[in-house]
């Protein structure tokens, strides 16, 4: 390909990304900060609980993400998940993060610390975090939160904006994901969490400055895409610039069509991390690490559930404070 053609194509995809963001405002409104906020004692307790040592020791919720070195197609194993022959895999790098991306911490039923990635999305309540369904599905309805909280721009054992408890009845995962499970329901692998204010009583989006705009129904091919994730046990997040393409599943256990992205180094803990498009003055989010094979079996390739009407419906439910979905109880 001629260099001029490559430059022209890159300029075209950048222009397309900006058009997707056209008409979106990028700043958070100031209404929530017009009067002094009350301190949040629950956030204080969670801040005390999540010591630097406990955060560093937290294990990934997505234990299978990135566990395989790579796969190749064969007649015996038709499902392909990994780099294609000769495919360029952009490198990732460790950095201090951005205010709109962060990580969840919680303890599981055994008391073990767990972690998964997430991103702040713009909402009228200034309190919404986007992640993967397989990260948060254990917190349906009134299930115990077990120290569940979100830390934006966590790095080097620091909580630069404080810690934000997840509200009781504040975890939203599609009913289809509960009903079908993480494999048959891979196209519904996304979730929202409604947070409470931090220790100072500041709402999440007001603390970080602005949330990313949620993009839905925009297709599968996007560039330039910035993917961010928090590997478990690492003090700083990873970032990588690449592009998303359309992936038609060839695994009958994980049916559907998904955005696919090549970026090296995304292992356990990075699930739920955002795939971001630059917009004037901020970011828009078009996917999260999850979906096909709960985000990908290899560190080099990641996936997302496609953001469409089901994502919009779940966002509206979270914003409205509707009763969350949950696992269906069996008879008797």
N, C-alpha and C positions, 0 to 999 in steps of 0.2 A: 504494500500500500504506500502511495506517495505521502511524504511528510505533510504536504499541504492539505491532503484529504483527511489525514488524522486530525490536524488542527481544526479543520472546518467541522468535522464530526463532533469533536469535543466541545466546540463552541455551541453547536446545535443542541447537544444534550444539556449543557449548562443553561442555555436559554429556555429549554423545555422545563427544566427544574424550576426556574424563576417564574414561568407562566403558571405552574401548578400552585405557586404560593401567591399569585396575584390576587389582590383583594383581601388578603388576610392581614389583620392588624398584628403587630408583633409585641406590643408592650402590654403588661398587666395593668389593669385599672388600679387607681389609688384608693378606691373607696374603703377597702379593708384597713388601710393604714391611717385613716383620718382621726381615729380616737385611740387612746392608749389601750393596749391589749392586756388581758389578765394572764399571769403566768399559768402554765399547765403543769400541775403536780405529777400527772401520769408520765409526761415527757421527762420530768426530773428523775423519776424512779427508773425509767428505761435508760436514761443517760448514765445513771449509776450502775445499772446492771451490765450494760454493754461496755465493759472495760476494753482497753486496747488488746489485752490478752485474749478475751473471749471473742472479740471480732476477728482477730487473726486466726483463732483456732476453729472458727465455724467451717463446717463442711458443705460442699455443694449440694443443693437440692437436685440438680440435674447430673447424677453420678455417671451417666453414660455419655454425656456430651464430650466429643473429642477423644474418646478412648481408643479408637482404632487408628493405625498409622495411615490407612488408605485401603480402598477396595478396587477391584477391577471386575468388569462384567464377565460372566461365564454362563454356560447353559444351565449349570446346576444352581447358580445364584443370580437370578435375573435382576434383583434389586441392586442398583448401583448408587453408592453414596460416597463421594470423595472426588478428588481431582481427576480430571480427564487427562489422557495422555498429552503431554506437551503444554498443558494449561499453565498460564502464568498465575502465580499465587502472590498477591501483594503482601508485603510484610506488615506486621503490626508493631506498635511501639508502646512502651510504658510511658505514661504522662500523668499530670496532676488532675486530669479530669475537667469536666465542665459542670456548671451549676445544674444543668437540666438532666444530668445522668447521675445515678447513684446505685445503692445496693440495699436490699432488704436483709434484715437479720431477724431470726426467730429461733425458738427451741422446739424440737419435735417432741413426740409423746414420751421419749426416753430421756428428755432433758438435754439432748445433744444440740449444740448450736448449728444452725443452717443458714445458708445465704443464697441469694439469687439477684440478678441485676434488674434495673427498672429505669424509667425516665418520667420526668414531670411533664404532664400535658396540660395545655391551657383548658380551663373550665370556669364556669361562672362562680363556683365556690372557691377557686384558687387552691384546691386541696387534692388533686387527682394524680395518681401515679399509674403508669402503664407497664405491664410486665407480661410474662407468659402464663398461660393457664396451668401448665404442669408445675409451675412454681407455687401458685397460690391456691390450688383447688382444695387443699386440706382445711381451708378456713371458711367454709360455707356457713351462711346463716349465723347462728349464735355460738358456733364452735369456739372453744377457748383460743385466744390469740397467742398465748404462750410467748409473751415478750415480742410480738410482731411489730416491727417498726422500720421506717425507711430513713436512710442517711444519704442526702444528696451530696455529690462530689466528695465522697469518702476517699481519703488518700493518706498514706503515711500515718495510720492510726488516728487520724484527725476527723472531727465532725464539724467542718467549717460553718455550716448553717444550722447546727443543732441536730436533734433527732425528732422524728415525727411519728407518733403512735398511729397505728391503723385503727380506724374507728370500729367499734362493735357493729356487726352487720354491715361492714364496709368493704367486703371483698366480693367482686363481681366477676364470675366466670360463666361463660355461656352454658345454658342447660344442656345443649347438645354435647358439650365436652364431657360433662358428668355422665350423660346417658351412654355415649358411644365409647368413652375411654380415650386414653392418650394416643392410641394408634388409629383406630377407625375414626376418631374425632379430631385428627390432626389439623384439619382445616379450621378448627375452632380454638386453636391453642393461643389464646390471648386473654388478658384479664386486666381489670382496673381495681385499684385500692383507694378508698377515700381516707384521707389522713386527718388527724387532729393537729392543732397548732404545736409548735415546738416549746421548749422550756420557757421562752420569753412571751409565749402567746401569739407568735407570728405565724400566719398561714404559710403553707409551703411555697406557693407560687410567688407570694410577696417577698419571702425570704430570698429566693434564688433569682428574682428579677423578672422572669417571664418563663412560661412553659412552652414546650414545643407544640406546634399545631398538628392536629391529627388529620392525616390524609387518608381518604378512603375512595375506592373505585377509580384509582388512577393508573391501573395496569401494572405490569410486572417489570418492565425495563426502565431503570432509572440510573442516572449518573450526574454528578459525582455523589456517591453515598458514603457517609462517614458512619462506621459501625463502632460502637463502644460497648465494652463488657468488663465485668469484674471477675477474674479468675479467683476461686476460693483460695484462701491462705496467702494471697499476694497483697501487698500494701498499696499498690497503685493500679488503676485500671489500664486497659489496653484500648488503643484506637487504631483504625485501619481505614484507608480510603479505597474504594473499589466501585463496582457497579452491580446492580441486580439484574437478573435475567429470569425468564420463565422456565420452571421445572415441572414437567409432567411426571408424576409418580409412576414408577414401574414396579412398585411393591404393593400387592393387593392388600397387605395388612395396613398400609398407610396411604389410602387413596386420596387423590386430589391434585390440584395444581398450586404451586408455591413459588414465591420469589426465592431465588438462589443467589448466594454471594460468595465469592472466593476471597478469603482473608486468613492469614496464617495465625495460629496460636490461640484460637478461641476454644477453651476447654471448659471443664466443669465450673459452675458459678456464673458463666457468662450468659446463660439462658435468661431471656427477658430483656437483655440489653438492646438499645434502640438502633435502628437503621435510619439515619437522618439525612435529609436534604437541606442544603443551605437555602435560606430565604432572606430577603432584605431585613436586616435587623435581628435575625434569629434563626430558628430551625423549624422544620416540619418533620414529623415521624411517619414513615410509611410501612414499618414492620418492626418486629422484635424477634430475637433469636428463639426459635421454637418451630412448631409445625412438623414438617416431615422429619421422622426419626427424632422427635423432640429437639430439633435444632441441628441435627447432623451428627454422624458417628465419628467424623474425623475433625482434627483441629483446623484443617484448611478450608473446609466448606461448611457454610451455615445456611439455614433456611428460615423462613417466616411463614406463618399462616397469612393468606391474602386478606387484606383489610377491605371489606366491602360492607354490605347492608347489615350483616350480623354484628360487625364491629361498631357501626353507627348505633344500632339498637342497644348494644351493651353500654356504650358511652352515655346514651340518653338515660338509661336506667340508673347508672351510677350518679349522674348529675341530679336526677330527680329524687334520689334517695328511695327508689322502689325496693321492695323486698328482694334480696338476692336469690338467685337460683341455688340449687343444692342437689346432692345425691338423692335419687328416688329411693324411698324406703320400700323394702320388700313386703309381701303380704304377711299379715299376722302381727 
